[in-house]
Each structure stands twice: as C-alpha cells, then as structure tokens.
Amino acid sequence: MTSYPATANTPSSPAESENSGPENSGQDCVIRVLRDEAEGLEALARSVGAEISAEIAAALELLDGLHGRVVATGMGKSGHVARKIASTLASTGTPSLYVHPGEASHGDLGMIVEGDALLALSNSGETPELADLVAHCARFRIPVVAVTKVAESTLAKAADIVLLLPDHKEACSMGLAPTTSTTLMMALGDALSVALLERRGFSPEDFHALHPGGKLGRRLLKVSDLMHIGDELPLVAGDTTMADALLVMTAKSLGCVGVTGADGRLAGIVTDGDLRRKMCPDFLSYTAAEVMTADPKTIRPEALASEAVHVMNSRAITNLFAVRAGIPVGILHIHDCLRAGVA
C-alpha cells in the first residue's frame, strides 16, 4: 500500500493536535493584517494632510486640466492596482486607460500622446519595465506623476510630481509580499478619483450615462426613462362625464385618469379608490372634476425612478404623473419600476 506524507491539515504529533483550535485557525493573522493595513492608511491620511499636501494639490490641478487622458501603469501587483485606478477614474468622469509596461515597449507607447499624463505606480521606484515609458514621456513632454515609497528612487527623480507613500511595513509576515503597499496605492487612487469627481461637479446623471447596465444602472434610471407618454397618457378634461372618463381609464389600463384644466395643467386624478368612494346611482353623469382627487402628488421627469418608488410607497399609491410647469408629460406606474428592477 502506498503511504502519503502528512499534510498541513493532518497533525503530525499529539502536541500539534492539542494546540489546534480557534486561536490557531488563522483568525489572529487575519486581524493582524487588517490592523497593519489600517495603520498604513492612517499614516497615508496624515501624510496627505501634511508632508505631501502640496504634491496632492499639484497632482489634482494637473489631472483636472488635462486635454487628454490619465495613463495608469505599473508592473506586477502595482499593475493590477493601476488597472483598477484607471477604471475608477474613467467611470467617474476622468478619461483614463491602463498601459502594461511590457506591452508599452513593444508598440503600446503609441497609446500615450501629447495632452496625456502618466500615473506610474512602483513601490520601490526601481521597476525596470517602466524605463521605456518614462523615457517616452520625457521625449514628448508628457508629465509623469509617480506613486512610490522611495523619494530617492529612479522613478521619483524622473517624475514631475511625486506622491510619496509612507514607509509602512508590509502586512505579510515576511515583509515581502505586496500587501499594505498595494492597499495604500489603491486607496490613494480612489481618493484622487473622488476628488476629481467633486472638482468637476460630476452628477448622478453623468454617472448614469457611464453606468447604464447592472444594478447600478437600474438605480440611476430616471422617471423619463420609464414613464408612459403621448397617446398612452390617460387624460380627460374636467367637464368630461364619468361615463366617458371610464372609457379612457379602461383603454389606457393604468388604473387612473388624469384631469386637466382649461390651461392644460393637471388639476386632479381619478383612481379606482375615487370610483368606489363616489359610487352612486347617478355616478356616470358626474363630471371628472366632481369625482377627482384635486392637486395630486406629481414628480419631475428628471427625477430618479427610485425617488418615484419612494413617493408611491410612502403614499400608498400606484401611479405618479410627471409634469413640467404643471403640464402632464408622462405617467409612471409602480409596475414599470418593478419590471425595470428599480426598488
């Protein structure tokens, strides 16, 4: 019979078996790593507020004033972070892309042109693969913003602006694996992205334009994206008899009919509840104005659909007319929102 060596999950001695338990399950390590990285973030926040505050201001001024794009780059783990930073910048209104340093040396330098700026990430500042990128930027006077931990590094000396990371230990027990350093790079990239977003007045509408898909896109849908318009609007004049108003209400299949005044403004709404409350032998001879609920709750077409859902839920209603200057331009039913995934 073939025998196999003991694995890491198989105690090799009674002592090891006795010492196994929750205290040695790795939880202590997880907590230590999280605290180490949190301390690194605190150190970075202090540094941004003091030692590198001028450099942060200069970087924001440069990136905000670009006619081109922010080109993020880095090698290894720093490269993964740079790719994420480029994605975050682009999705929050700052045109950006990621260029791999190795690919740059084989033709992708052509992606970096006048009007761009290079955002180069390297913990040591001595990443050899960045050399061609930095030389290309120097040749074409493309500004370089370096994110590194070493002020006297080759990258820092070649950069126009240096965002110096605090010299905080890696969370890895050997002090070798990029852990705290990449967390700081990621956080600094997020901070720059949000600062640029706020400087530019990037709005929820702008955000929606760049995030049309997924749950986020659904949250940013506007009333105008979902509302019924034109011939689908259930509208009658105030002097319309309820016999005719009911025909319109039934044909439009939205469970209500809006009542307009002589000026075309929305004066009221007739709902299923109004029908039940006003029902009597002469009901069909009543006018819509006599049955309607006056001054109904309305919403702007530009409002978020999620806001409309909140209004309908809070008032226990199923329809909202969208109006501009009092004139009904659309109507939204709660089912329209549910079908679109807005809640």
Protein Blocks (a to p, Z undefined) as FASTA:
>chain_A
ZZddddfklcfbfklmmmgcjklnommmmmmmmmmmmmmmmmmmmmmmmmmmmmmmmmmm
mmmmpcbdcddddehjllmmmmmmmmmmmmnopacddddfklmmnopmmmpcghiacddd
dfklpafklmmmmmmmmmnopacddddfbfkbmklmmpmbdcdddddddfbfnlmacckl
mmmmmmmmmmmmmmmmmmnopafklmmmmmmgcjklmmmpcfklmmcehjllccddfklc
fklmmmmmmmnonopacdddfkopafbdcdfklmmmmgcfklmmpcfklmmcghiadddf
kbcfklmmmmmmmnopabdcddeehiafbdcdfklmmmnopZZ
